[in-house]
Amino acid sequence: MAKAVRASLGEMWITCQVCESDRFRERGVKLNSTGGELFNLAWADETATGLICWRCGYVHLFVNREIQLHRVKD
């Protein structure tokens, strides 16, 4: 089972836009482009950090590489 994480950008803690929870499940997300798919180059497309809200399931996407993930202790 996935472990819950909290996330921050610099000094700012990220909360869910829907339910305001601060616990997420992290997952890498491929940002496929039409051209990349057309020419079988999807492997070269950019990736984002997906944060899936632990409470409501809303998916937040971040391309910013400065995002920091912090494990939540049980």
Beta strands, then each sheet from edge to edge (+ up, - down):
strand 1: 5-9
strand 2: 12-13
strand 3: 24-30
strand 4: 47-53
strand 5: 59-62
strand 6: 67-71
sheet 1: 2+ 1- 6+
sheet 2: 3+ 4- 5+
end
